[in-house]
Amino acid sequence: MGKGRIIFLNGVTSSGKTSIVEAMQSYDDPFFYVVANDLFENTIGDQHLQANYWKYLSEAIIMMYHTAKIFSDHGKHVLIDGILVERPELAPHYEKVKAIFKGYPLDIVELYCPLDICRQRNIERGDRREDQSEEQHRIMASDIQYTYSVDTSQHAPEECAEMIISTLFKK
């Protein structure tokens, strides 16, 4: 049994990561398991997050990457719904990701969306701060080698999912 493919969807909040994940999960072939920053953040008690948010979130994010490796080791494809940010607690985050996934079939996909559109989506959602995407953009890792990039402001999530799958799983 070979390793499952690991697809890291990297983008700021409201860039469309979760919507694309949901669209990709509608496929039977390939079938994907999902690990997500939000899911792993929920494993941490609120009192710890309030006391030292980045310390505990950073630990959970690293555990999330190792969980993705376990799925891959069992031949399962996995989607990572996340964002590569450079914070002191994770630095150098992108380099850590490359080291953790060395020898694994990792594809990092850029989900690009203009920040003004992300801002509007944040407002419409109501569960994010209006400027949260800009804040994340300022701390996003730079010089990432992307396997593929998609502009989520130009395509519906289902179209983005189809583009990613057809590019990465050329038959």
RONUVO-112062 format. One record per residue (C-alpha): residue in one letter; x, z, y. Coordinates in steps of 0.05 Angstrom, whole numbers, plus 5000, padded with zeros to 4 digits. Example, Ala and Ser with C-alpha at 12.3 -4.5 7.8 and 13.67 -1.06 7.14 Angstrom:
BEGIN
A524651564910S527351434979
//
This chain:
BEGIN
M500050005000G502849805067K502350185132G496150105173R496649805242I496850275302I493849995365F494950415427L489950235482N493450455546G489750495611V487250955666T480551295662S474650815669S479050215651G474550115590K478550435533T472850805499S467950225507I472949755475V474350265420E466950285405A466649525403M472649485357Q469550005311S463549545301Y468049095258D468249175183D474648785177P479149045205F476349745201F479250265249Y479751015253V480451305323V484651855354A483651985428N486452415483D479452685497L478252865424F484853235419E483753575486N477453875455T481654235403I484454685458G480655285484D478355235556Q482055875575H488655555553L487154905589Q485455285653A491855705647N496655125634Y493054465625W499054005617K502954465570Y497254495519L494853775529S501853515519E502553895453A495853615430I497752905449I504152945407M500053205349M495152625360Y500952135351H502952465286T495752435262A495751685276K501951625232I498351975175F492651465178S497750905179D501551205120H495051165081G494350425098K488850545150H488650195217V488150675276L486350605349I489451075400D485051165461G490151445510I494651365570L502151385574V503551845632E510152125655R509452865663P515153365656E511753645594L511852965560A517752625593P520052135574H513151985544Y513951255529E520751375497K517651935455V512151465432K517150935411A521251455373I515151765338F512651085316K519450775298G518450375234Y510850355243P506749735261L505249955333D502049505385I501049765456V495449405491E494849445567L487749535591Y488349305663C482749415713P483449415789L483350115816D477549985863I473249785803C475550405765R473750825826Q466750515826R466050635751N468151365761I462751455814E457451125770R459451545709G459052195747D463452565697R470152365729R473052505797E472551905843D480151845851Q482052035780S484151325761E488751285822E491751965804Q493151735733H495951065757R501051435800I503851805739M503051245688A509451065651S512850435677D516549875641I512149915580Q513049345531Y505949115518T504148695458Y497948455494S494348555560V487048465578D483548515645T477448935631S474248755698Q473748025675H470948125605A465648545571P468149075522E465848655463E469748055490C475948495500A475348755429E474848045402M480847825443I485148415419I483148335346S484047585345T490847635378L493548215336F490348025270K491447275270K488747025205
//
